[in-house]
Amino acid sequence: MAAYEELSKEELLNLKTDLEAQFAEVKAKGLKLDMSRGKPSTEQLNLSMEMMDVLKSDSDLVCSEGVDCRNYGVLDGIAEAKQLLADMMEVPKDNIIIFGNSSLNVMFDTVARSMTHGVMGSTPWCKLDKVKFLCPVPGYDRHFAITEYFGIEMINVPMTPTGPDMDIVEELVSSDPAIKGIWCVPKYSNPQGITYSDETVHRFAKLNPAAEDFRIYWDNAYSIHHLYEDKQDYLIEILMECKKEGHPDMVYKFSSTSKISFPGSGIAAIAASDANLEDIKKQMKIQTIGHDKLNQLRHVRYFKDIHGMVTHMKRHAAVLRPKFDAVLNTLDRELGGLGIGSWIAPRGGYFISFDSMEGCAKAIVAKAKEAGLIMTNAGATFPYGKDPKDTNIRIAPSYPTPEELALAAEIFVLSVKLVSIDKLLESK
């Protein structure tokens, strides 16, 4: 079929009638489908069930440092867990602190500590007139929720095929001391699936911020979350690059096993310079007597090493890949060449980013909901939930069953077509 904008008003109206009939049939099924968040499916969760049997009542629960993991001690994580996460994050073991089950929690604490006590001796952010963060868009809604919660002003930075627009980042960071950080999902970004290019990482490491307490919040959530064995993105390690450029303290690197083992019971970590880690430990000594060492031990004894973790992620990919391929094939087949939407085929991560015609995203999500498909709210991938052009929609294929996903994709493309036709008819 020709692009929709090339069709006459009469042709669009006839097409709309046919599509409305199809939509009514789907709606009559009374479906309840959910593609709103990137949750692992039950099949994925089942992949890690043997981890539940690793520790038993008669297990040796002493870690390599000789500490009984049932007891107090080892504030920053047992050595073998630090090694496992360090290998996953591609950093030295001594530059790691192990936390609880969520890297999001670590990011929240990091911003909160900066608000109340500053960063390595700098003025606490709560005492400043203005605090700002750069936010590559579209981006991760939970990142934006943290900075919004603390009243931090968020500034949109457009994403490009190689990462954030670094011309804008460099100009703003170097000229405005109120800018204290930037959110980054550098590998298989949420939601576009973009991996930062070598040049982009080099430019991040060479930033000369006006604020001494500026930090890059580098959330490498999908570091080993590849979808394809033969098509995998590579990302330069940021900590080492910053150190090479004489800016060792400029980055916090976050990761976790949330989508590797169990989202509610994984282990998280922060990697940073020695000085940053000492600053963080000052709070930790007051805040906690240490995180769950039994869970750390469980992860280590199950995965054993990074090779075991990589092998495990291939099993995840075997579950996820057909789901992503099914959605992408539907988009290509039903919307390709129509000129009413564009999308990126990611090589990893958990999302597919779809851009509709301008001013249509909210209506598409609402239309899909009418037929029983719940999606992430349009605008969620932008600070304050406000997409200036109302175009971006995040598709999360991981949780539904393959059968549910086929129906969800059908509802989605029908919704895109119907809303797009209405938009085009406005100008006819």
matplotlib code that plots the C-alpha trace (Angstrom):
import matplotlib.pyplot as plt

x = [0.0, 1.1, 2.0, -1.1, -0.3, -0.5, -4.1, -7.1, -9.7, -12.1, -9.5, -8.6, -12.3, -12.8, -9.6, -10.8, -14.1, -12.3, -9.9, -12.7, -14.4, -11.2, -10.7, -14.3, -13.7, -10.6, -12.3, -15.1, -12.7, -12.5, -8.7, -6.6, -3.0, -0.1, 3.0, 3.5, 6.8, 9.8, 9.2, 10.8, 8.3, 7.6, 9.6, 12.6, 12.2, 12.1, 15.6, 17.1, 15.0, 18.0, 19.5, 17.0, 18.7, 22.2, 22.1, 20.6, 20.4, 23.6, 25.5, 28.9, 27.9, 31.4, 32.7, 36.3, 37.1, 36.2, 33.1, 29.9, 27.4, 24.6, 26.2, 27.3, 30.4, 31.7, 30.0, 30.8, 30.1, 31.8, 34.9, 33.6, 30.4, 32.5, 34.6, 31.5, 29.9, 33.2, 33.7, 30.2, 30.8, 34.3, 36.0, 38.6, 37.1, 38.4, 36.3, 33.0, 30.5, 27.7, 24.3, 20.9, 18.5, 18.1, 20.4, 17.6, 17.8, 21.5, 20.9, 18.2, 20.5, 23.3, 21.1, 19.7, 23.2, 24.3, 21.2, 21.8, 25.6, 27.1, 29.6, 33.1, 33.0, 31.1, 28.0, 25.0, 22.6, 19.7, 21.5, 21.9, 19.4, 19.2, 20.2, 19.9, 20.3, 20.6, 18.2, 18.8, 15.4, 13.6, 14.9, 14.2, 11.2, 12.4, 15.6, 13.5, 11.2, 14.2, 15.3, 11.7, 11.1, 14.0, 12.9, 15.9, 15.3, 15.6, 16.9, 16.1, 19.0, 18.1, 19.3, 21.1, 21.9, 25.3, 24.0, 23.1, 23.8, 27.3, 27.5, 24.7, 26.0, 29.5, 28.1, 25.7, 28.0, 30.9, 28.9, 26.4, 27.7, 24.1, 24.2, 25.2, 24.6, 23.4, 21.4, 22.8, 21.7, 24.7, 24.2, 20.9, 19.3, 15.9, 13.8, 15.6, 18.2, 21.0, 24.6, 26.8, 29.6, 33.3, 33.4, 30.5, 32.2, 35.4, 33.6, 32.0, 35.4, 36.8, 34.0, 35.1, 32.2, 31.7, 30.6, 33.3, 30.5, 29.2, 28.8, 27.8, 25.2, 26.1, 23.4, 24.8, 21.6, 21.8, 25.6, 25.2, 21.6, 22.2, 19.4, 21.5, 24.6, 26.0, 25.0, 26.2, 27.0, 30.3, 30.6, 33.9, 34.4, 33.7, 35.6, 38.9, 38.3, 37.6, 40.8, 42.8, 41.5, 42.3, 38.7, 38.6, 35.9, 33.5, 31.4, 29.2, 28.6, 25.5, 24.4, 22.6, 21.4, 17.8, 17.0, 19.6, 18.5, 15.4, 14.2, 13.1, 16.0, 19.1, 22.3, 23.2, 26.5, 28.1, 31.6, 33.5, 36.8, 38.5, 37.6, 33.9, 33.7, 35.1, 32.5, 29.7, 31.0, 30.7, 26.9, 26.8, 28.5, 25.6, 22.8, 23.4, 25.3, 25.7, 23.5, 22.3, 25.4, 23.5, 22.0, 25.4, 26.8, 23.8, 24.5, 28.2, 27.7, 25.0, 26.8, 30.3, 31.9, 31.2, 31.2, 28.4, 26.5, 27.0, 25.8, 22.7, 22.0, 22.0, 19.0, 17.3, 18.0, 16.4, 13.2, 13.3, 14.5, 11.4, 9.2, 11.2, 11.3, 7.6, 6.8, 9.4, 8.1, 4.6, 5.7, 7.6, 4.7, 1.8, 3.4, 6.5, 6.3, 3.1, 4.9, 3.0, 5.6, 9.3, 11.1, 14.5, 15.3, 17.5, 20.2, 19.7, 17.9, 14.2, 12.4, 11.4, 11.0, 8.2, 7.8, 4.3, 3.3, 3.5, 0.7, -0.5, 1.3, -1.2, -4.2, -2.6, -2.0, -5.6, -6.9, -4.9, -6.3, -9.8, -9.2, -7.6, -3.9, -2.1, 1.1, 3.4, 1.9, 2.8, 5.2, 6.7, 10.1, 10.5, 11.0, 7.7, 5.9, 5.8, 6.8, 7.0, 6.0, 3.8, 5.4, 7.3, 5.8, 7.8, 7.0, 7.9, 7.6, 9.2, 6.3, 3.4, 3.3, 3.9, 0.2, -0.6, 2.1, 0.7, -2.7, -1.0, 1.0, -2.2, -4.0, -1.1, -0.7, -4.5, -4.4, -1.5, -3.3, -6.7, -5.2, -2.9, -5.8, -7.7, -4.7, -4.3, -8.0, -7.7, -5.5, -7.6]
y = [0.0, 3.6, 5.9, 7.1, 10.7, 10.0, 8.7, 10.9, 11.7, 9.2, 6.5, 7.2, 7.1, 3.8, 2.4, 3.7, 1.9, -1.4, -0.9, 0.0, -3.3, -5.2, -3.2, -3.9, -7.7, -7.5, -5.4, -7.8, -10.5, -8.7, -9.1, -8.0, -7.7, -5.8, -4.4, -1.6, -2.5, -4.6, -7.4, -10.8, -13.4, -16.4, -18.5, -16.3, -16.3, -20.1, -20.1, -19.2, -21.5, -23.8, -20.9, -21.5, -24.9, -23.6, -22.8, -25.3, -25.8, -27.8, -25.5, -24.0, -20.3, -18.9, -16.6, -16.5, -13.8, -16.2, -14.3, -16.3, -14.8, -15.2, -12.7, -9.0, -7.9, -7.0, -3.7, -3.4, -6.9, -10.3, -10.6, -13.3, -11.3, -8.2, -10.2, -11.5, -8.1, -6.4, -8.8, -8.1, -4.4, -4.6, -2.8, -3.8, -5.6, -2.9, -0.3, -2.1, -1.8, -4.4, -3.3, -4.9, -6.1, -2.9, -0.5, 2.0, 2.1, 2.8, 5.7, 7.1, 7.0, 8.6, 11.6, 11.8, 11.8, 14.6, 16.6, 16.3, 16.1, 17.1, 15.2, 14.7, 17.8, 20.1, 22.2, 20.0, 20.4, 21.3, 24.5, 25.6, 27.9, 25.6, 22.0, 20.7, 17.3, 16.5, 13.9, 12.1, 11.7, 9.4, 7.9, 5.9, 7.1, 5.8, 7.9, 11.0, 10.2, 10.3, 13.8, 15.0, 13.7, 15.8, 18.9, 18.9, 20.7, 18.4, 19.4, 17.4, 16.3, 14.6, 11.1, 10.4, 7.0, 7.2, 8.4, 11.8, 14.9, 15.5, 19.0, 20.0, 18.0, 19.6, 23.1, 22.9, 21.0, 23.3, 26.5, 25.9, 25.1, 24.2, 21.1, 18.3, 15.2, 13.4, 10.2, 7.6, 4.1, 3.6, 0.1, -1.0, 2.2, 2.4, 2.6, 2.9, 0.1, 2.4, 1.8, 4.8, 4.9, 5.0, 8.7, 9.4, 7.6, 9.4, 12.8, 11.9, 11.1, 14.4, 16.6, 19.7, 20.5, 23.9, 22.1, 20.3, 17.9, 17.0, 13.3, 11.0, 8.5, 5.6, 3.0, 0.0, -2.1, -4.2, -4.8, -8.5, -8.5, -9.4, -10.7, -12.2, -14.4, -12.9, -9.3, -7.8, -4.2, -3.2, -0.4, 1.2, 1.0, 4.5, 4.4, 3.7, 6.3, 9.0, 8.0, 8.2, 11.8, 12.9, 12.8, 9.6, 10.9, 12.1, 8.9, 6.6, 3.3, 1.2, -2.3, -5.3, -8.8, -7.8, -9.1, -11.9, -13.8, -12.4, -8.8, -8.7, -10.7, -9.8, -8.0, -4.5, -2.6, 0.7, 1.1, 4.4, 5.9, 5.2, 8.8, 8.4, 5.0, 6.4, 9.2, 6.6, 4.4, 7.2, 7.1, 3.3, 3.0, 4.9, 3.6, -0.2, -3.0, -4.6, -5.9, -9.5, -11.6, -14.9, -13.6, -12.5, -16.0, -17.6, -15.7, -16.6, -20.3, -20.5, -18.5, -19.3, -16.7, -14.4, -17.3, -18.9, -15.6, -15.2, -18.7, -18.0, -14.9, -16.9, -18.8, -15.5, -14.4, -17.7, -16.7, -13.0, -13.1, -14.7, -12.1, -9.2, -10.7, -11.2, -7.5, -6.2, -8.5, -7.2, -3.6, -4.2, -6.1, -3.9, -0.4, -0.5, 2.1, 3.7, 6.8, 6.8, 5.5, 4.6, 2.2, 0.9, -2.9, -3.3, -5.9, -6.2, -4.7, -4.9, -2.4, -1.3, 2.4, 3.5, 7.0, 7.9, 10.9, 14.1, 14.5, 10.9, 8.9, 9.6, 8.8, 5.5, 4.3, 5.3, 3.5, 0.3, 0.5, 0.6, -2.8, -4.3, -3.6, -1.6, 0.1, 2.5, 6.0, 8.1, 10.8, 8.5, 8.4, 12.2, 14.2, 15.2, 12.8, 15.5, 14.5, 17.8, 16.3, 13.5, 10.9, 8.3, 5.0, 2.3, -1.2, -3.9, -7.4, -9.5, -10.3, -11.5, -15.1, -15.5, -15.9, -12.8, -10.9, -11.7, -10.2, -7.2, -6.4, -6.7, -4.3, -1.9, -1.6, -1.2, 1.6, 3.3, 3.1, 4.4, 7.3, 8.2, 8.3, 10.6, 12.9, 12.9, 13.6, 16.7, 18.3, 17.1]
z = [0.0, -0.7, 2.2, 4.0, 3.3, -0.5, -0.2, -1.0, 1.7, 0.2, 0.2, 3.8, 4.9, 3.1, 4.8, 8.2, 7.8, 7.2, 10.0, 12.5, 11.7, 12.4, 15.6, 16.7, 16.3, 18.4, 21.1, 21.3, 22.5, 25.9, 26.1, 29.0, 27.8, 29.4, 27.5, 30.0, 31.7, 30.9, 33.3, 32.8, 32.0, 34.2, 31.7, 32.3, 36.1, 36.0, 34.5, 37.9, 40.1, 40.8, 42.6, 45.4, 46.0, 46.2, 50.0, 52.3, 56.1, 56.0, 53.6, 54.5, 54.7, 55.3, 52.5, 51.2, 53.8, 56.6, 57.6, 58.4, 56.0, 58.5, 60.8, 60.8, 58.8, 55.3, 54.7, 51.0, 49.9, 50.1, 48.0, 45.6, 44.9, 44.2, 41.8, 40.0, 39.6, 38.8, 35.9, 34.6, 34.9, 33.5, 36.4, 39.1, 42.1, 44.5, 42.7, 43.6, 46.4, 46.6, 47.7, 47.9, 45.2, 43.1, 41.4, 41.3, 45.1, 44.9, 42.4, 44.7, 47.7, 45.6, 44.7, 48.2, 49.8, 47.4, 48.4, 52.1, 52.4, 49.1, 46.9, 48.4, 50.5, 48.1, 49.2, 49.8, 46.8, 49.2, 50.1, 46.5, 44.7, 41.7, 40.8, 37.3, 35.6, 31.9, 30.6, 27.3, 25.7, 25.1, 28.3, 31.4, 33.3, 36.7, 36.4, 35.7, 38.7, 41.1, 40.0, 39.9, 43.4, 44.7, 42.9, 40.5, 37.2, 34.3, 30.8, 27.7, 25.6, 22.3, 21.6, 18.3, 16.8, 18.6, 22.0, 23.5, 21.4, 22.8, 21.3, 23.6, 26.6, 26.3, 26.0, 28.9, 31.3, 30.7, 31.1, 33.9, 37.4, 38.4, 36.2, 38.6, 36.6, 33.6, 33.4, 31.0, 29.9, 27.6, 26.3, 24.7, 26.0, 27.5, 25.3, 22.0, 22.3, 21.3, 22.4, 22.8, 20.2, 21.0, 20.2, 22.5, 25.4, 24.7, 24.7, 28.0, 29.6, 28.3, 29.7, 31.7, 33.9, 35.5, 38.7, 40.6, 41.9, 38.5, 38.0, 35.1, 36.3, 34.1, 34.4, 32.5, 33.2, 30.1, 29.9, 29.0, 27.9, 24.2, 22.0, 19.3, 19.4, 16.1, 16.6, 19.8, 20.6, 22.3, 24.8, 26.0, 29.7, 31.1, 34.4, 32.8, 30.1, 32.7, 34.6, 31.4, 30.8, 34.3, 35.6, 37.7, 40.1, 37.4, 37.0, 39.0, 37.3, 38.3, 37.5, 39.0, 38.4, 38.4, 34.9, 35.2, 38.3, 40.1, 39.8, 43.4, 44.8, 42.8, 43.8, 42.8, 42.7, 42.2, 40.6, 41.1, 42.0, 45.4, 46.5, 45.5, 47.2, 50.4, 50.3, 49.8, 52.7, 55.2, 54.7, 54.5, 58.0, 59.4, 57.2, 57.4, 59.0, 55.5, 52.8, 52.4, 52.3, 52.0, 48.7, 47.5, 48.4, 46.6, 43.4, 43.4, 44.1, 41.4, 38.6, 39.8, 37.5, 34.6, 32.1, 34.0, 34.0, 30.2, 29.5, 31.7, 29.6, 26.4, 27.9, 28.5, 25.0, 23.7, 25.4, 24.5, 20.9, 19.3, 21.1, 19.9, 16.4, 16.4, 17.3, 14.8, 12.0, 12.7, 12.6, 9.3, 7.7, 8.8, 9.0, 6.8, 4.0, 5.3, 6.6, 9.9, 12.3, 12.7, 15.1, 16.0, 15.9, 19.1, 19.5, 23.2, 26.3, 27.0, 24.8, 21.3, 20.8, 18.4, 17.1, 15.7, 13.7, 15.7, 18.1, 18.0, 20.7, 23.6, 21.3, 20.1, 23.7, 24.6, 21.5, 22.4, 26.0, 24.5, 23.0, 26.2, 25.7, 28.5, 27.4, 29.1, 29.2, 26.2, 27.5, 30.2, 28.4, 28.9, 32.1, 33.8, 31.5, 28.8, 25.3, 23.4, 20.1, 21.5, 19.4, 21.5, 22.7, 24.6, 23.6, 26.2, 24.6, 27.5, 29.8, 27.6, 26.3, 22.6, 22.0, 23.9, 22.2, 18.7, 19.8, 21.4, 18.3, 16.2, 18.5, 18.5, 14.7, 14.3, 16.9, 15.0, 11.7, 13.0, 15.0, 12.0, 9.6, 11.9, 12.1, 8.3, 7.8, 9.9, 7.1, 4.1]

ax = plt.figure().add_subplot(projection="3d")
ax.plot(x, y, z, "-o")
ax.set_aspect("equal")
plt.show()
